[in-house]
Amino acid sequence: MTSHSNSSHNVRLLVNPLQRGRVEAGCDEAGRGCLAGPVYAAAVILPPDFFHPDLNDSKQVKKPVRDKLRTYIEENAVSYAVASVDNKEIDRINILRASIIAMHHALDNLSVKPDYILVDGNKFFSYKNIPYFCAVKGDSIYAAIAAASILAKTYRDEYMTEIAGEYPEYSWDINMGYPTQKHRQVIEEMGFTPYHRKTFLKAGGNGQLKLF
């Protein structure tokens, strides 16, 4: 697998002159704010010349473009990996820890060891003593993080679409497990499924389920 850099959406690789030539892995997650399903994370190493004009934060890219970007990233990345942590583990350890552990699992599965890790957001746990940098909105700044954002989002959406058939009333193929009004209403009417994150909801005084 191979890859490239930079985009017309101001997505770029970190260009610290003192760090040129290092192997950078970008990490991002998808599904952190969902009521159901796992959290997914991806780690991506791009070659220095990587470029695609549509590369950006996955939330800023429509599905048909995301799907094309996924194929392009997978065909051109130096290395990439996607991992997930399920809803039961999220309930056990909390979503922040689960998101970071999913990133660690993705890093574990890279075929090339990075020298430096770029992480979307402001929280991360040290990984094998490799230096890292957290960037808020990093998926709209750094190409490697943007690529990880695309992979995490597309793999998670694919999974949620697959399991939607088990519980069609919850419309996971449409809401992907996010707390839409319809999703909340169905939970209140029908209750939890085995895929729901129970720590994200609680019973209100009238017996209805409410978001924390």
Secondary structure, DSSP 8 states (H G I E B T S, - for coil): -------TTS-B----GGGTT--EEEEEEE-TT-SBS-EEEEEEE--TT---TT---GGGS-HHHHHHHHHHHHHH-SEEEEEEE-HHHHHHH-HHHHHHHHHHHHHHT-SS--SEEEEESS----BTTB-EEEETTGGGTBHHHHHHHHHHHHHHHHHHHHHHTTSGGG-HHHHTT---HHHHHHHHHH---TTB-GGGEEE-TTS-EEE-
